[in-house]
Amino acid sequence: MLNFGGFLSSNFWTNYRCQSSASIEDLLNNKECSVDKLLDDDDCLQEFKNFNDKLIKYFDHDKLKVLIDYITVMPTKEDGHSRGHKYPFIAGEIFNCEINQILDKFFEAPVKVKAIAAEEEADADKEDSDRDPSKQESSGASEETPAADAAEDKPQEEAKADAAEGAAVDLAAEETKKEGDEETKDETEKNPQEQKAEETKEEEVKVEEKAVEKAE
């Protein structure tokens, strides 16, 4: 029996890989790379069959969701021929390649790339500040400025409090002065009445004395 060295039972694209496409490499290296641009490239499907690692790693959970939407979501009237016919066909062929790295992502939780990137940036900034003493001095100066501002604001607050207390004392003094004036006014009003009463008593006494003298 002829033996082909396991050729018939193996994947041709796995054992005999070709050189990666230059156009696909250029797209992957470009910041404006997108799923649509990759699917428009004629070498995209061939590169998937050739198990291009860089291309496979590019298709994360979000990119795979785009491929699934091309297959499951009906295109609108405004969509062109590529969205209605080309993209769904190529997306189906990509999944038919049965690439384990892609199929395994259906059973994995998506990685929060933004959170990881933010943590990495924070760690990098911390390392830079530890290495550069000028940044530490600037950060120390920035921390000292709020304390200095608070120290400057404190005398102003004390001055305001003293002014408020002085105003309260002045108001209390004015009220006491008004009360004293009212009391003196009442006394001056009562004095004439008392004088009249005394005068009347003196007149009565004089009349009585005259009456006693006449009786004698």
LODONU-336514 format. One record per residue: residue in three letters; z, y, x of N, C-alpha, C, CB in turn. Coordinates in steps of 0.001 Angstrom, whole numbers, plus 500000, padded with zeros to 6 digits. Last residue first. Glycine has a CB too. Layout:
ALAZYXZYXZYXZYX/...
This chain:
GLU616458631128443170617695631629443736617932633065443298617669631531445261/ALA613850631053442135614947630442441365616283630934441898614880628888441429/LYS612386632164444196612515632887442926613679632339442106611207632794442117/GLU612613630121446136613139631456446410613328632238445112612200632219447361/VAL611226628022444832612670627862445151613294629234445411612873626927446402/ALA608645629035444823609326628757443542610828628624443746608769627468442895/LYS608056629151447515608128630377446748608882630166445438606731630907446473/GLU608038626393448080609019627260448729609177628568447972608614627538450174/GLU605855625546446548607191625038446238608272625934446840607348623602446754/VAL603801626889447879604068627199446464605463626749446080603025626528445545/LYS603894625623450393604167627046450289604519627437448851602964627850450778/VAL603096623003449663604439623237450251604826624719450122604466622803451760/GLU600514623451448778601518622973447810602941623244448313601330621458447542/GLU599345624240451191599421625198450083600476624778449060598052625333449399/GLU599558621844452606600256623033453095600398624078451980599506623637454302/LYS597855620214451101599283619885451201600080621109451654599505618707452183/THR595407621472451552595959621436450184597447621118450197595216620397449329/GLU595139620996454269595249622366453770595858622409452369593877623033453761/GLU594898618212454309596037618846454965596235620277454461595844618843456485/ALA592462617947452988593679617356452413594930617987453014593699615834452638/LYS590727619228454762590926619789453419592211619256452784589719619463452519/GLN590885617468456929591345618853457075591614619500455712590306619679457850/GLU589728615186455858591138615140456222591710616561456365591325614348457534/GLN587143616122455558587897615697454371589392615684454677587433614295453896/PRO586363616572458248586471617690457276587270617321456051585093618149456842/ASN586488613804459320587398614875459746587463616048458765586977615387461099/LYS584380612122458469585701611953457862586632613141458194586335610631458343/GLU582220612880460021582129613044458561583492612941457904581190611998457961/THR583084612178462522582867613603462237582749613856460747581612614108462946/GLU583124609400462197584372610121462419584237611601462106584830609942463848/ASP580440608857461905581353608564460787582659609324460943581634607053460694/LYS579560609588464451579058610300463272579972610081462095577641609852462923/THR580775607702466021581173609115466166580721609940464971580591609711467459/GLU579390605438465088580834605530464886581309606981464988581573604657465912/GLU576779606022465899577060605876464470578550606009464200576547604524463952/ASP577068606009468664576685607253467980576986607189466502575207607545468187/GLY577683603302469094578683604349469393578359605657468694578773604588470901/GLU575268602100468346576475601792467581577561602859467827577006600383467958/LYS573577603130470336573329603474468926574577603223468089572139602658468365/LYS574703601931472571574723603389472459574512603825471021573654604011473357/THR574108599241472070575518599674472104575634601191471962576190599218473417/GLU571305599378472247571950598995470987573411599432470950571855597483470783/GLU570934600115474924570484601015473858571154600686472536568969600940473702/ALA571957597835476185572617599130476383572205600112475298572284599705477771/ALA570081595882475383571485595744474957572221597077475098572204594647475788/LEU567804596871476670567845596802475204569279596700474701567027595606474698/ASP568585596570479334568319597908478804568369597921477285566960598410479283/VAL568747593766479481569954594572479684569765595975479111570307594652481186/ALA566045593080479119567039592634478143568315593452478252567352591150478335/ALA564909594211481406564510594719480096565520594319479031563116594205479723/GLY566117592593483366566396594027483325566035594632481980565641594742484429/GLU564967590100482753566405590276482594566779591756482519567148589604483747/ALA562275590673483386562619590311482011564116590491481767562200588858481714/ALA562508591154486118562056592234485242562419591946483791560542592436485376/ASP563285588604486997564197589731487153563818590893486237564214590195488603/ALA560949587180486384562203586825485717563203587969485812562799585548486329/LYS559102588404488099558894588482486651560188588178485899557786587508486212/ALA560226587672490535560150589091490191559959589268488685559000589772490960/GLU559856584895490426561220585442490455561233586917490068561840585262491848/GLU557060584781490473557763584290489291559194584832489242557776582753489277/GLN556633585811493029556097586512491871556810586080490597554596586265491745/PRO557825583839494650558394585203494569557888585986493374558077585975495830/LYS555984581602493965557398581572493633558027582966493614558131580697494614/ASP553433581928494953553632582155493528555106582238493161552969581058492731/GLU553745581207497599553405582591497285553653582905495817551951582871497637/ALA554271578491497330555293579360497929555018580822497626555360579148499442/ALA551868577622496238553076577514495421554178578416495964553562576057495369/ASP550204578105498413549978578844497171551213578808496291548777578274496413/ALA551276576231500186551346577665500503551139578504499247550291578039501569/ALA550621573875498841552032574195499068552198575678499371552605573347500221/PRO547806573990498878548515574053497593549977574411497764548401572731496865/THR547417573919501783547089575105500995547736575105499613545597575219500848/GLU547946571383502758548934572433502952548665573649502078548969572845504398/GLU545712569898502155546947569520501497547999570610501637547468568213502065/SER543865571156503761543656571211502314544904570808501564542499570317501906/ALA544915570441506227544908571854505830544731571996504334543801572614506560/GLY544444567706506156545818568194506208545911569647505798546388568017507596/SER541661567712506132542351567173504968543795567627504943542278565651504955/SER541251568824508650540774569543507465541463569044506211539259569396507320/GLU542378566837510236542962568178510235542535568958509011542569568935511497/GLN540659564719509639542058564602509271542728565966509232542786563685510240/LYS538331565701510696538392565500509245539838565361508784537581564255508835/SER538993565701513380538739566992512729538804566862511218537373567547513145/PRO539162563047514171540417563781513931540195565112513231541135564022515241/ASP537437560328513137537205561749513409538483562527513137536033562301512548/ARG538424557801512386537833557990513706537739559460514090536459557361513753/ASP539353558165509836540272557644510845539738557884512252540514556150510624/SER537064559022508564538190559955508673539197559491509716538881560116507320/ASP535541556684508715535078557903509389536217558891509573533942558559508596/GLU537069554972507116536901554670508528536452555906509313535894553538508706/LYS536756556271504672538091556124505239538010555836506739538860555004504519/ASP534030556020504252534602557361504404535989557298505047534686558066503038/ALA533910553224503990533207553886505095533753555284505333531704553955504810/ASP535379552812501653535864552241502916535209552923504111535594550728502962/ALA533717554144499855535086554621500059535651554085501369535987554203498882/GLU531410552558500044531353553970500444532749554528500708530654554804499362/GLU532404550141499002531931550199500387531857551638500892530558549532500507/GLU532972550911496391534066550497497270533650550560498728534528549086496921/ALA530373551451495518531367552532495542532538552176496451531877552828494120/ALA529224548906495694528698549995496525529695551140496618527365550505495963/ILE530712547567493758530799547141495151530315548243496073529986545863495380/ALA529890548955491488531302548977491877531473548582493327532119548049490986/LYS527160548365491483527599549752491612529051549828492061527420550493490289/VAL527016545611491064526562546153492342527091547563492544525032546145492418/LYS528618543217489747528612544668489556528286545329490887529983545175489001/VAL526795540322489054527624541018490022527483542517489787527229540637491479/PRO526912538193486184526248539260486966527232539978487862525567540273486037/ALA527775534770486496528122536095485970527435537150486814529665536319485958/GLU525402532115486100526300532909486921526591534233486233525700533144488319/PHE523419530785484859524764530221484690525796530962485551524760528723485047/PHE521128531975485583521394531903484145522801531388483875520364531004483454/LYS520968531600488266521487532897487812521727532919486305520518534013488193/ASP519688529199488652521145529227488756521740530529488241521565529012490188/LEU517009529896488539517587529166487410519111529191487459517087527718487400/ILE516694531116491055516500531890489823517161531198488644515004532095489540/GLN517202529099492832517923530360492992517808531231491761517408531112494198/ASN515370527124492067516801526936491807517582528242491909517378525919492779/ILE512441527510490351513128527926491575514634527903491288512652529362492051/GLU510358526685488591511632525970488701512313526233490045511411524468488516/CYS507985527723487814508093527321489222509394526565489502508005528550490128/ASN508356528608485277507826527252485433507845526791486891506405527182484889/PHE509062531237485690510117530304485320509648528859485453510586530576483894/ILE506473532153486306507554532279487299508683531315486982508092533725487343/GLU505086531701483945504723530917485122505802531004486214503376531397485675/GLY506302533665482313506437532242481993506113531356483183505536531879480829/ALA505414535961483659506848535679483566507091534211483243507504536568482502/ILE502655535782483235503165535655484601504663535346484583502892536950485406/PHE502612536102480398502046534907481017502613534708482429500506535008481066/PRO503784538671479996504416537465479448503906536181480106504179537395477948/TYR501860540302481487503257540171481891503934538945481275504020541420481506/LYS499361539988480034499509539622481435500970539369481807498931540711482320/HIS499761540726477248499151539456477646499495539064479079497647539536477493/GLY501165543132476716500973542163475641500486540803476102500015542706474658/ARG501177544563479076502443544238478423502269543146477377503039545481477780/SER498401544757479569499270544076480533500584543666479877499544544981481751/HIS497419546286477460497030544884477569497966544123478512495581544772478058/GLY500143548482476328498797548142476780498567546641476864498535548764478125/ASP501874549666473422501833548961474701500408548545475039502751547730474670/GLU501651550624470848501443551582471934501354550900473300502566552604471945/LYS502356548541469260500945548941469263500645549895470418500573549600467927/THR504675546500471172504303547434470121502817547776470223505161548712470202/PRO505351542984471780504929544326472204504567545195471003503732544235473164/MET508265541096471070506871541398470727506511542808471186506636541253469203/VAL510198539384473409510072540592472575508599540891472344510778541814473240/THR509994537154475097510595537002473766510377538196472849512062536761473904/ILE508742537899477516508353536653476845508801536648475389508945535443477577/TYR509867540277478281508411540206478201507961538970477438507801540207479598/ASP512536539508478368512100540404477296510576540400477160512603541833477557/ILE512508538010480709512767537330479429512331538199478259514260536976479291/LEU512031540053482573511051538969482411511246538247481082511161537967483573/VAL514384541525482241513088542153481946512019541085481731512667543108483091/LYS516240539689483157516286540090481739514972540751481332517474541057481477/LEU515622539668485840515311538470485042515361538780483545516297537328485377/LYS516656542158486529515213541923486627514796540702485818514799541745488090/ASP519391541707486103518692542749485339517179542538485361519033544139485898/HIS519963539653487953520130539423486510519370540453485678521613539456486140/ASP517324539995490413518708539748490022518779539577488510519635540903490489/PHE514918539623492381515054539398490939516498538984490633514042538303490442/TYR515190539666495122515006540939494414515252540776492919513592541489494655/LYS515250537051495904516515537783495891516395539114495154516993538024497314/ILE512487536509495768513401535806494867514734536549494772513630534355495348/LEU511512538116497827511069538349496455512025537701495456509646537810496254/LYS512751536935500029512986538351499735512604538677498304512202539241500703/ASP511705534326499975513143534572499788513432536014499391513902534234501063/ASN509105532872498436509400534065499232510855534474498969508409535240498886/PHE507898530412497568509335530568497758509644531703498746509949529250498255/ASN505355530180496776505573530029498207507042530213498589504715531021498964/LYS505556530849494157505289529439494461505494529142495938503865529064494050/PHE505900533580494580506973532797493971506778531314494255507032533047492455/GLU503419534202495623504593534349496476505804533628495898504914535819496676/GLN501774533786493416501584532957494601502809533021495518500326533400495363/LEU502635535847491755502877534456491362502741533521492551501909534036490254/CYS501728538082493374503122537911492958503417536446492636503432538798491735/ASP499194538779494083499859537783494925501276537480494477499878538249496351/ASP498384540835492450497744539516492267498447538414493052496280539581492690/ASP500697542975490891500112542501492150499571541081491952501167542536493306/ASP501967543339488509500577543799488597499894543322489872500524545316488528/LEU504498542497489120503678541640488256502223542071488270504209541660486826/LEU505350544682490667505243543360491269504363542435490431506628542747491444/LYS505340546710488766504455546821489928504285545474490616505001547852490921/ASP507283545764486970505900545928486526504941545995487707505763547186485674/VAL509608545871488507509114544572488045507649544678487641509961544055486860/SER509297548143491319509721547774489968509112546426489602509310548863488934/CYS509976550398493993509534549074493556510104548758492179509957547992494573/GLU510597552694495263510092552806493895509576551471493374508986553848493826/LYS511200552061497861512305552369496964511874552423495508512935553677497354/ASN509570549314499430509468550645498829510621550862497849508103550822498109/ASN509731546720500132510318547690501057510299549112500511509587547650502375/LEU508309545534498110509740545250498208510445546231499134509962543827498699/LEU505721546471498681506379546845497434507895546642497523505805546031496269/ASP505222545218501141505234546686501058505949547157499795503796547240501086/GLU505274542548500374506277543044501316506376544568501269505943542583502739/ILE503014542486498763504328542223498167505439542745499072504517540713497909/SER501043543006500693501219543943499573502576543749498901500094543763498539/ALA501232540809502386501573542135502912501814543126501786500460542651503831/SER502669537697501542501670538712501258502137540077501762501374538767499752/SER503664535310504066503935536155502908502889537249502779505329536770503009/GLN501883532366504898502411533656505314502550534565504108501510534303506379/CYS502926529372503154501938530254503763502622531543504213500782530559502772/ARG504469526221503472504552527625503092503509528427503857505965528181503355/TYR504768523303502706503662523967503389503592525427502930502311523231503111/ASN507005522471501275506767521912502608505707522675503393506357520468502490/THR506895523888498878508122523885499665507861523468501102509149522962499037/TRP504416523432497793504726524805498168506000524897499008504866525662496925/PHE504524520710497212503590521186498231503988522571498734502162521218497674/ASN507262518746496812506667519995496348505803520555497477507768521027495910/SER506781515162496783507407516408497231506664517599496670507447516483498764/SER505385512892496210506659513082495521507348514381495899507573511930495814/LEU503147512970497851502936513042496409504230513315495653502314511755495910/PHE504289512747500407503560513966500038503444514116498527502168513960500664/GLY505542510598501588506274511355500571505566512601500104507605511730501090/GLY503586509507503226504745510207503803505492511068502823504310511052504937/PHE501743508005501964501378509386502294502561510204502808500788510064501077/ASN500793504792502321501991505632502356501574507028502817503095505023503304/LEU499199502193500529499101503409501324500378504236501208497888504238500886/MET500000498806500862500000500000500000500000501236500892501241500010499028/
